[in-house]
Amino acid sequence: MSFAELDAGELARLAEALMAERARQAEGLNQAAEEALKLVPALARGAVRKVLFR
């Protein structure tokens, strides 16, 4: 089956599922980054956060 064979409802459900997964992945990456920042000395965290998360 290809995407061209999907009806509008199926395409909408697929788009919603993809957006939800991207949001979940982004949240996981943000949590991992915050955990990694705990390894950086407290005085340097602000500067490191600015460099990493512009």
ABEGO torsion letter per residue (X at the ends): XBAAABBAAAAAAAAAAAAAAAAAAAAAAAAAAAAAAAABBAAAAAAAAAAAAX
